[in-house]
Amino acid sequence: MSLMRRAAYAAGMMIRETGQALDRLGSSLQGKYAYVEQLSRHRQIMNLDTAKPILSTPAFIAPSASLIGNVELSPSASVWYGAVLRADNAPILIGPRASVGDRAVIRGASQIAADATVAPGAVIDAAEVRARAVVGAGAVVSPGAVVAENSILRDGSYLPDGAATSPGDIWGGSPAQRERALTQEEMDSITTTVEETVALASAHATECGKTHEQIEAEKLRQSLIEERSEDYNSHMGLLGREAEIAEVQARIVEEDREEQRKVGAA
């Protein structure tokens, strides 16, 4: 079965490459008059051979993030802007409600457990971040290292190969060493951060999923609501009906714009 999948994958690649080759041939025939559009080849989700990311819902993947190969994303997990999860040689598992911050890099056989936080710019290289652990911004966790549950690795710290933090403690430095135990307030802040990140990721997922037309429609309705002051609406007896009036006006504007586009196209 694996052989058949590989053959189908290879056939699909040949067909896609054929289309690209035809585009290049057409451009060459046009010579100096050709317009070559430089398209971004960035892909949020990219398979390598038969290794393909497995995504649960709900989860948030930023438009500029990259999930490559055998990555598994659990429910309510989030991967933020510019982050790269590169599972080309071994699997990467992101647990429920875990977050991978902006520009963070995870590679090799890595596991980020439930409610764990990988802050912006951190690097996780074939390592393990356990439940409710926090890896600070710019920190590096080397192969075989473990960030224990309910522990914090400070910003910019370096956890060497095979090293492990102790549960419930703060570690920092290069190489990282134990500094002290976490206070109850710090333990509570981990939970609060996880909850806030899950809510924020949901908001970003909703916004990033909107089309250009949806965004423009929302802007139009908001501007129509803001055109009239609360005092004006009160005098006109429109208080509480602002959204209703704006919806009617917006539809008239949108229909007018559509008619203008048709006239222009003709």
Beta strands, then each sheet from edge to edge (+ up, - down):
strand 1: 45-46
strand 2: 54-55
strand 3: 60-61
strand 4: 66-73
strand 5: 78-79
strand 6: 84-94
strand 7: 99-100
strand 8: 105-107
strand 9: 110-112
strand 10: 117-118
strand 11: 123-125
strand 12: 128-129
strand 13: 134-135
strand 14: 140-141
strand 15: 146-147
strand 16: 152-153
strand 17: 158-159
strand 18: 169-173
strand 19: 176-181
sheet 1: 1+ 4+ 2+
sheet 2: 1+ 4+ 6+ 8+ 11+ 14+ 17+
sheet 3: 1+ 4+ 6+ 9+ 12+ 15+
sheet 4: 3+ 5+ 7+ 10+ 13+ 16+ 18+ 19-
end
